[in-house]
């Protein structure tokens, strides 16, 4: 089953603008991860943030985590047309440490 | 990052036939692999956890007799869709666990059942 929801479901922006996607989840977590999926392809791991971390950066990516609100956000700065893809958050919980994916955000960056 | 391959990338079959999908970790050993299913414009749903040398663990609602999983080596897991029907048409993605928190995903297999 899905852990939670992402919003927006779809986001369309101009190249150079920033894109923000939000993820909410329901249970306590060990960590939260963000993935990218190009159409019809597999998933690429972007970034992992642990439950005791509040913010993390990787290149043009910035992830925040608020465990009190059970939410996370992914910010992509200075977006490029090549960033067009679906973005999924996934939580890791419990001893099994399985990934439970959110509903995803389809990002379109217009050149 | 590590590489996980899937084969075939695309398969079209007739209703009633069985289809086998392979998932290989190419440059690391994975005692645990996962199989996901993804419908168009939807998220990934975990089907089962495949453990090397033991029986797979299936998620609720997934028929183990329909989706046979074999994890015979540390680098290979297979998913066999038995007696496939059109409703089994989907995108199947595997992943291999490299460490406690890291999974590497295969490129996916598009199954179309006519």
Interface residues (C-beta under 8 A of the other chain):
Chain A: X1 X2 X30 X31 X33 X35 X40 X41 X42 X43 X44 X45 X48 X88 X92 X96 X97 X98 X99 X100 X101 X102 X103 X104 X106
Chain B: X1 X4 X6 X34 X41 X42 X43 X44 X45 X46 X49 X91 X93 X95 X100 X101 X102 X103 X104 X105 X106 X107 X108 X110
